[in-house]
Structure formats: C-alpha cells, structure tokens
Amino acid sequence: MAATSTRGLSEVLEPWRHKFPGAEVTEQAVIGKAGSHLVGASRDASLVVVGRRRRRTAIGPVAHAVLHHATAPVAVAPHD
C-alpha cells in the first residue's frame, strides 16, 4: 500500500515539477493527521503550500491548523 501511495503522489506532483523545475519538492506519505505533519514539516521549510476547495466558503481544518501553527510562511492555494 505504501508503494501505491508514493507512486500516486509522484503522479500528482509531476505536472507541478515540470511547471516549476527549480522548486525543491519533498514527497512523503505518512499516517496520521495532515495538519500535524505539515506543522512539523514547516520547521524545515521555506514555504508550506496547502490546498483549499474553491466551493467552500471557509478553509478546512488542515489549512486552519497550518495557518495558525506553522513556523514557515503558508500559501493557501484554491483548487477544484
């Protein structure tokens, strides 16, 4: 299952790696709460990017946790 998750993650990130070849991307599949993992990863990051569905009027719990607790700057990117 971990190999499938990692492969799927690589496929999702491939267009972005192509569009921004100079950006360093670290992919990691983990078990647990996404917000907690992203807050922890923010300690070593220059920027944390989280997604937000365009249709929602408010941010979700992951973006909320990261915005309030990350030690690096946070970008919230809307998507469908």
PATOR-37122 format. One record per residue: residue number from 1; x, y, z of N, C-alpha, C in turn; residue in one letter. Coordinates in steps of 0.001 Angstrom, whole numbers, plus 500000, padded with zeros to 6 digits. Layout:
! residues N
 num    n_u    n_v    n_w   ca_u   ca_v   ca_w    c_u    c_v    c_w residu
 NUM      X      Y      Z      X      Y      Z      X      Y      Z      A
...
END
This chain:
! residues 80
 num    n_u    n_v    n_w   ca_u   ca_v   ca_w    c_u    c_v    c_w residu
   1 500809 498812 500000 500000 500000 500000 500856 501257 500000      M
   2 501950 501272 500736 502816 502443 500780 503396 502743 499402      A
   3 503771 501705 498662 504317 501907 497313 503262 502510 496396      A
   4 502025 502067 496519 500935 502620 495712 500700 504077 496062      T
   5 500712 504417 497344 500516 505800 497776 501628 506694 497263      S
   6 502862 506238 497353 504004 507024 496892 503959 507215 495386      T
   7 503611 506178 494644 503511 506273 493187 502415 507266 492809      R
   8 501261 507179 493466 500165 508103 493193 500549 509536 493498      G
   9 501275 509740 494567 501737 511069 494937 502689 511619 493887      L
  10 503604 510804 493416 504542 511223 492368 503808 511640 491099      S
  11 502767 510875 490742 501993 511201 489543 501264 512531 489687      E
  12 500718 512792 490861 500002 514047 491093 500958 515241 491041      V
  13 502163 515062 491539 503119 516165 491600 503877 516405 490290      L
  14 503876 515444 489391 504667 515544 488161 504383 516802 487344      E
  15 503130 517183 487083 502899 518411 486305 503477 519653 486982      P
  16 503450 519681 488309 503979 520835 489033 505506 520851 489000      W
  17 506111 519685 489043 507581 519631 488909 508012 520125 487543      R
  18 507233 519791 486531 507528 520229 485163 507338 521742 485035      H
  19 506271 522264 485641 505966 523696 485544 506964 524542 486333      K
  20 507443 524029 487465 508379 524760 488324 509617 523902 488590      F
  21 510481 523726 487584 511617 522808 487734 512637 523226 488792      P
  22 512675 524483 489157 513643 524944 490154 513192 524757 491590      G
  23 511926 524381 491797 511395 524221 493151 511762 522843 493702      A
  24 512282 522833 494899 512596 521558 495555 511317 521016 496181      E
  25 510973 519799 495854 509763 519170 496363 510153 517905 497119      V
  26 509662 517785 498331 509877 516578 499116 508532 515897 499273      T
  27 508417 514686 498755 507158 513957 498894 507324 512897 499971      E
  28 506271 512756 500757 506326 511811 501864 504898 511374 502170      Q
  29 504658 510091 502187 503361 509550 502567 503454 509131 504032      A
  30 502573 509673 504856 502607 509393 506294 501213 509040 506789      V
  31 501161 508442 507951 499892 508090 508595 499674 509068 509745      I
  32 498467 509572 509853 498143 510482 510940 497428 511711 510418      G
  33 497370 512727 511230 496669 513960 510878 497550 514843 510005      K
  34 497016 515224 508853 497782 516016 507887 498255 517335 508492      A
  35 497390 518004 509228 497758 519288 509821 498965 519172 510736      G
  36 498977 518159 511572 500107 517955 512491 501398 517687 511737      S
  37 501328 516866 510703 502524 516563 509918 503042 517802 509188      H
  38 502134 518587 508634 502559 519791 507917 503135 520845 508858      L
  39 502562 520979 510028 503115 521910 511021 504521 521468 511406      V
  40 504710 520176 511625 506050 519669 511931 507030 519900 510792      G
  41 506583 519663 509572 507453 519862 508406 507782 521332 508190      A
  42 506941 522221 508684 507186 523653 508483 508453 524131 509176      S
  43 508917 523387 510147 510144 523782 510866 511361 523798 509951      R
  44 511342 522962 508907 512473 522890 507975 512132 523447 506602      D
  45 510985 524096 506459 510519 524550 505146 510700 526047 504955      A
  46 510827 526441 503703 510826 527863 503356 509407 528352 503117      S
  47 508541 527429 502690 507142 527743 502403 506332 526457 502512      L
  48 505159 526554 503109 504229 525435 503168 503026 525809 502305      V
  49 502683 524944 501361 501534 525192 500487 500456 524167 500810      V
  50 499263 524654 501103 498124 523781 501355 497002 524154 500393      V
  51 496189 523184 500065 495081 523429 499152 493796 523757 499884      G
  52 492889 524368 499143 491562 524686 499662 490580 524554 498512      R
  53 489475 523875 498734 488466 523741 497682 487832 525100 497404      R
  54 487675 525425 496127 487085 526714 495748 485638 526839 496211      R
  55 484919 525750 496241 483485 525798 496536 483174 526089 498000      R
  56 484115 525868 498869 483871 526111 500297 484003 527597 500601      R
  57 483229 528060 501547 483311 529468 501928 484399 529712 502968      T
  58 484858 528661 503610 485898 528797 504637 486980 527759 504371      A
  59 488129 527967 504998 489203 526985 504863 488855 525752 505689      I
  60 489485 524644 505350 489250 523407 506067 490136 523289 507298      G
  61 489997 522201 508034 490752 522034 509276 492259 521909 509079      P
  62 492692 521346 507957 494140 521209 507722 494749 522592 507483      V
  63 494173 523354 506562 494699 524697 506287 494635 525562 507540      A
  64 493570 525426 508312 493423 526205 509540 494562 525899 510517      H
  65 494835 524619 510735 495907 524226 511657 497258 524741 511179      A
  66 497515 524610 509888 498809 525042 509352 498951 526555 509453      V
  67 497902 527294 509097 497969 528757 509183 498254 529239 510607      L
  68 497696 528569 511590 497843 529022 512968 499088 528513 513682      H
  69 499684 527425 513194 500769 526812 513962 502081 526637 513204      H
  70 502103 526837 511906 503338 526632 511139 504371 527693 511488      A
  71 505626 527320 511419 506711 528268 511692 507248 528886 510398      T
  72 506812 528396 509243 507211 528939 507947 506013 529678 507336      A
  73 506251 530523 506349 505137 531155 505653 504231 530085 505019      P
  74 502944 530410 504914 501955 529469 504382 501225 530101 503208      V
  75 501087 529342 502126 500277 529748 500983 499095 528795 500884      A
  76 497896 529361 500797 496697 528550 500631 496267 528685 499181      V
  77 496302 527580 498449 496018 527582 497015 494651 526956 496750      A
  78 493727 527739 496189 492412 527162 495888 492485 526198 494705      P
  79 491681 525153 494743 491629 524175 493665 490252 523546 493645      H
  80 489926 522855 492570 488643 522147 492469 488829 520681 492716      D
END
